[in-house]
Amino acid sequence: MLIRKAFATLAFMAFASSSALAQSTENKNMEAFRNLGVGVEVGLMGASVQVSMPVVSNHLVVVLGYNFPNVNVNADFDISSGDICRKIDELNGNINNYNAQTSGIPGHQRIDNLDYPNKDIAVDVDAKLNLGAAKVLLEYYPSAKHSFHITAGMFVGQSEFIKINGTADREWWQTYMHAIDINNNQLPEQYRINNLENVVRFSVDDRTFQVSPDSDGKIDFAAKTNSVKPYLGIGFGRAIPKHRVGFQFELGAWMHGKPELVSSSEVAYDPSADGVSDIMKTVNKIQFWPQMTFRLTGRIL
């Protein structure tokens, strides 16, 4: 947060004071460690601010910046309710036996059978794409007269590139928790069924995850990548323009490596669990993040 504020403040002050600080636009050449530029951008990596300084006259510029945004995406998927339905049917049979055996006992409290929704368990998913990252780049201009450049460097951001939180359907979850309460707290031990707490589970590829009763119907995932992401790009325009204001366009990509799925909800693999889809087979192919950016630059020294 402090890094973001520092870059935002620096960029604002630089642009606001450019008319007072900038040297004459007649001087179109850059001098190593003497000139200073700022920039703001929008692109496939979100919004960013940056400062830049030449380190080899008109040919090599170092750029420091920060990407701000995270991107949120909402989706949903279904977990098969078949296992829970079978367990509740079994539980209802035990409830009937219990009621029949104890109906003549004074003070007997009858336990009602459970109804359950006639549908699969919908899981609402909130996915966050973490694009926030500091960047350290070098722009190389082969020609002092032209603005074509090659950019190389790295972004340093969060290792949890994608963060996913899911919440199970409230109606189904309340039914499930009611069944657990009856089974564990209202029925005598001889009428209880086993493994009721372990039936809300599903598989992603060859890994199984479980929504535990004490989670309030929530489950979490993260796709972890390298926090240091090498970057390579090409573009046109100068980070420190020859005149007061300039414009840059750039294409490139950072490499973050093969994502790894992690979750606190993972359990031993269960081949009978309902499979969601081949999600990770797709995610594993995305080992880079593309960049197409449009950048407004300004020269303040």
C-alpha positions as CSV (number, residue, x, y, z in Angstrom):
1,M,0.0,0.0,0.0
2,L,2.8,2.4,0.8
3,I,4.5,1.6,-2.5
4,R,1.4,2.3,-4.4
5,K,0.8,5.7,-2.6
6,A,4.5,6.6,-3.2
7,F,4.3,6.0,-6.9
8,A,0.9,7.7,-7.3
9,T,2.1,10.7,-5.4
10,L,5.3,10.9,-7.4
11,A,3.5,10.7,-10.7
12,F,1.0,13.3,-9.7
13,M,3.6,15.8,-8.4
14,A,5.7,15.2,-11.5
15,F,3.0,16.0,-14.0
16,A,1.7,18.9,-11.9
17,S,5.1,20.5,-11.7
18,S,6.3,19.7,-15.2
19,S,6.0,23.3,-16.5
20,A,8.1,24.6,-13.6
21,L,10.7,21.9,-13.6
22,A,11.1,20.9,-17.2
23,Q,14.0,22.2,-19.1
24,S,13.4,23.8,-22.5
25,T,11.9,21.5,-25.1
26,E,14.7,22.7,-27.4
27,N,17.0,20.1,-25.7
28,K,15.8,16.9,-27.3
29,N,18.7,14.7,-26.3
30,M,18.8,12.7,-23.1
31,E,21.8,12.7,-20.7
32,A,22.6,9.8,-18.5
33,F,21.3,10.3,-14.9
34,R,20.3,13.9,-15.8
35,N,16.8,13.6,-17.2
36,L,13.6,12.3,-15.6
37,G,10.3,11.1,-17.1
38,V,7.0,9.9,-15.7
39,G,4.2,7.9,-17.2
40,V,0.7,6.5,-16.7
41,E,-0.6,3.6,-18.6
42,V,-3.6,1.2,-19.2
43,G,-3.3,-2.2,-20.7
44,L,-3.8,-5.9,-20.3
45,M,-1.9,-5.7,-17.0
46,G,-4.2,-3.1,-15.7
47,A,-3.3,0.5,-14.8
48,S,0.2,1.6,-13.8
49,V,2.4,4.6,-13.0
50,Q,6.1,4.8,-13.6
51,V,9.2,7.0,-13.4
52,S,12.2,6.6,-15.8
53,M,15.8,7.8,-16.2
54,P,18.4,7.4,-18.9
55,V,21.5,5.4,-18.0
56,V,23.2,5.5,-21.4
57,S,22.3,8.8,-23.1
58,N,19.6,8.2,-25.8
59,H,19.9,4.4,-25.9
60,L,19.2,2.9,-22.5
61,V,16.5,3.9,-20.0
62,V,15.7,2.4,-16.6
63,V,12.0,2.3,-15.6
64,L,10.5,1.8,-12.2
65,G,6.7,1.4,-11.7
66,Y,3.8,-0.3,-10.1
67,N,0.7,-2.0,-11.4
68,F,-2.4,-1.4,-9.3
69,P,-5.4,-3.4,-10.1
70,N,-6.9,-6.8,-9.2
71,V,-9.5,-8.2,-11.5
72,N,-12.6,-9.9,-10.0
73,V,-14.6,-12.6,-11.9
74,N,-17.8,-14.2,-10.7
75,A,-18.8,-17.7,-11.8
76,D,-20.5,-20.8,-10.5
77,F,-20.4,-24.6,-10.7
78,D,-22.5,-27.5,-9.4
79,I,-21.5,-30.3,-7.0
80,S,-23.5,-33.5,-7.3
81,S,-25.9,-33.9,-4.3
82,G,-26.3,-37.6,-4.9
83,D,-24.1,-38.7,-2.0
84,I,-25.8,-36.3,0.5
85,C,-29.3,-37.4,-0.7
86,R,-28.4,-41.1,-0.1
87,K,-27.0,-40.2,3.3
88,I,-30.1,-38.2,4.3
89,D,-32.4,-41.1,3.0
90,E,-30.4,-43.4,5.3
91,L,-30.7,-41.0,8.1
92,N,-34.5,-40.7,7.6
93,G,-34.7,-44.5,7.8
94,N,-32.8,-44.5,11.1
95,I,-35.1,-41.7,12.4
96,N,-38.2,-43.8,11.6
97,N,-36.7,-46.8,13.4
98,Y,-35.9,-44.6,16.4
99,N,-39.4,-43.1,16.5
100,A,-41.0,-46.5,16.2
101,Q,-38.8,-48.0,19.0
102,T,-39.4,-45.1,21.4
103,S,-43.0,-44.0,20.6
104,G,-44.4,-45.7,23.7
105,I,-41.8,-44.3,26.1
106,P,-43.2,-41.4,28.3
107,G,-41.6,-38.1,27.3
108,H,-40.5,-39.3,23.9
109,Q,-39.6,-36.4,21.6
110,R,-40.4,-37.4,18.0
111,I,-37.8,-36.4,15.4
112,D,-39.1,-35.3,12.0
113,N,-37.8,-36.6,8.8
114,L,-35.6,-34.3,6.7
115,D,-36.6,-32.9,3.3
116,Y,-33.8,-31.8,1.0
117,P,-33.7,-29.6,-2.2
118,N,-34.3,-31.5,-5.4
119,K,-31.2,-30.1,-7.1
120,D,-27.4,-30.3,-7.1
121,I,-25.4,-28.0,-4.8
122,A,-24.6,-24.8,-6.6
123,V,-21.3,-23.2,-5.6
124,D,-20.9,-19.4,-6.2
125,V,-17.3,-18.6,-7.1
126,D,-15.5,-15.3,-6.7
127,A,-12.2,-15.4,-8.5
128,K,-9.5,-12.6,-8.1
129,L,-6.7,-12.1,-10.6
130,N,-3.8,-10.5,-8.8
131,L,-2.1,-8.2,-11.3
132,G,-0.6,-5.9,-8.7
133,A,3.2,-5.9,-9.1
134,A,6.3,-3.6,-8.9
135,K,8.3,-3.5,-12.1
136,V,12.0,-2.9,-12.9
137,L,12.6,-2.6,-16.6
138,L,15.3,-1.5,-19.1
139,E,14.3,0.1,-22.4
140,Y,16.9,-0.2,-25.2
141,Y,16.6,2.2,-28.2
142,P,18.8,0.9,-31.0
143,S,18.6,4.3,-32.8
144,A,18.9,7.7,-31.0
145,K,16.7,9.1,-33.8
146,H,13.8,6.6,-33.6
147,S,11.5,5.6,-30.8
148,F,11.4,1.8,-31.5
149,H,12.6,0.0,-28.4
150,I,13.1,-3.4,-26.8
151,T,12.1,-3.8,-23.1
152,A,13.4,-6.4,-20.7
153,G,13.2,-6.7,-16.9
154,M,10.9,-8.2,-14.3
155,F,7.7,-7.8,-12.4
156,V,7.6,-8.7,-8.7
157,G,4.1,-9.5,-7.4
158,Q,2.1,-11.9,-5.4
159,S,2.7,-15.6,-5.7
160,E,-1.1,-16.3,-5.5
161,F,-1.8,-15.2,-9.1
162,I,-5.4,-16.4,-9.0
163,K,-7.3,-16.5,-5.7
164,I,-10.7,-18.3,-5.7
165,N,-13.3,-18.4,-3.0
166,G,-16.5,-20.5,-3.3
167,T,-19.7,-20.5,-1.2
168,A,-22.1,-23.4,-1.3
169,D,-25.9,-22.9,-1.9
170,R,-27.4,-21.6,1.3
171,E,-30.6,-23.8,1.2
172,W,-28.6,-27.0,0.7
173,W,-26.0,-26.0,3.3
174,Q,-28.6,-25.4,6.0
175,T,-30.2,-28.8,5.2
176,Y,-26.9,-30.4,5.4
177,M,-26.0,-28.8,8.8
178,H,-29.5,-29.8,10.1
179,A,-28.8,-33.4,9.1
180,I,-25.5,-33.3,11.0
181,D,-27.1,-31.8,14.1
182,I,-29.8,-34.6,14.2
183,N,-27.3,-37.3,13.5
184,N,-24.7,-36.2,16.1
185,N,-26.8,-34.5,18.8
186,Q,-30.4,-35.9,18.7
187,L,-30.1,-39.5,17.8
188,P,-28.7,-42.1,20.2
189,E,-25.4,-43.6,19.0
190,Q,-26.8,-46.8,17.7
191,Y,-29.0,-44.9,15.2
192,R,-26.3,-42.7,13.8
193,I,-24.8,-43.0,10.3
194,N,-21.1,-42.8,9.5
195,N,-19.2,-40.3,7.5
196,L,-22.0,-37.7,7.1
197,E,-19.5,-34.9,7.6
198,N,-17.4,-36.1,4.6
199,V,-19.8,-36.2,1.7
200,V,-19.6,-32.7,0.2
201,R,-16.6,-33.2,-1.9
202,F,-15.5,-32.9,-5.6
203,S,-12.5,-33.5,-7.7
204,V,-10.5,-31.2,-9.9
205,D,-8.5,-33.4,-12.3
206,D,-6.9,-36.0,-10.0
207,R,-7.2,-34.1,-6.7
208,T,-10.2,-34.1,-4.3
209,F,-11.5,-31.2,-2.2
210,Q,-14.1,-31.2,0.6
211,V,-16.4,-28.5,2.0
212,S,-16.2,-29.2,5.7
213,P,-19.2,-28.6,8.1
214,D,-17.3,-26.0,10.1
215,S,-16.5,-23.8,7.0
216,D,-20.0,-22.3,6.7
217,G,-20.2,-23.7,3.2
218,K,-17.0,-22.0,2.0
219,I,-14.0,-23.3,0.1
220,D,-10.8,-21.6,-1.1
221,F,-8.2,-22.2,-3.9
222,A,-5.2,-20.4,-5.1
223,A,-3.1,-20.9,-8.3
224,K,0.4,-20.1,-7.2
225,T,3.0,-18.9,-9.6
226,N,6.5,-17.4,-9.4
227,S,6.4,-14.1,-7.6
228,V,9.3,-12.8,-9.8
229,K,8.2,-12.7,-13.4
230,P,10.7,-12.0,-16.2
231,Y,9.3,-9.6,-18.9
232,L,10.2,-9.0,-22.5
233,G,8.5,-6.6,-24.9
234,I,8.8,-4.4,-27.9
235,G,7.2,-1.0,-28.6
236,F,7.3,2.5,-30.0
237,G,7.5,5.8,-28.2
238,R,9.9,7.0,-25.5
239,A,9.6,6.7,-21.8
240,I,11.3,10.2,-21.7
241,P,9.9,12.0,-24.7
242,K,12.0,14.5,-26.7
243,H,9.3,17.1,-26.1
244,R,7.2,17.8,-23.1
245,V,4.6,15.0,-23.6
246,G,4.8,11.7,-25.5
247,F,3.0,8.5,-26.1
248,Q,4.1,4.8,-26.0
249,F,2.7,1.6,-27.3
250,E,4.1,-1.7,-26.2
251,L,3.5,-5.5,-26.7
252,G,5.1,-8.1,-24.5
253,A,4.5,-10.7,-21.8
254,W,5.7,-11.7,-18.4
255,M,6.6,-15.4,-17.6
256,H,5.2,-16.6,-14.3
257,G,5.8,-20.3,-14.7
258,K,3.4,-23.3,-14.3
259,P,0.6,-22.5,-11.8
260,E,0.3,-24.8,-8.8
261,L,-3.2,-25.4,-7.3
262,V,-3.2,-25.1,-3.5
263,S,-6.1,-25.3,-1.0
264,S,-6.7,-25.8,2.7
265,S,-9.7,-27.9,1.7
266,E,-7.8,-30.7,-0.1
267,V,-8.3,-34.3,1.2
268,A,-7.1,-37.7,0.0
269,Y,-8.0,-38.4,-3.6
270,D,-11.5,-39.9,-3.9
271,P,-12.1,-41.4,-7.4
272,S,-15.9,-41.6,-6.7
273,A,-16.2,-37.8,-6.0
274,D,-18.0,-35.7,-8.6
275,G,-15.5,-34.1,-11.1
276,V,-15.9,-30.4,-11.8
277,S,-13.9,-30.2,-15.1
278,D,-10.3,-30.2,-16.4
279,I,-9.7,-26.8,-15.0
280,M,-6.0,-27.2,-14.1
281,K,-5.2,-28.8,-17.4
282,T,-6.2,-25.4,-18.9
283,V,-4.7,-23.2,-16.2
284,N,-1.3,-25.1,-16.5
285,K,-1.0,-24.0,-20.1
286,I,-1.1,-20.3,-19.1
287,Q,2.5,-19.9,-18.0
288,F,2.7,-16.2,-19.1
289,W,0.6,-13.1,-19.1
290,P,0.4,-10.9,-22.2
291,Q,0.8,-7.2,-22.2
292,M,-0.6,-4.6,-24.6
293,T,-0.3,-1.2,-23.1
294,F,-0.9,2.4,-24.0
295,R,1.2,4.9,-22.1
296,L,1.2,8.7,-21.7
297,T,4.6,9.9,-20.8
298,G,6.0,13.3,-19.7
299,R,9.5,14.7,-19.4
300,I,10.1,16.8,-16.3
301,L,13.9,17.1,-16.3
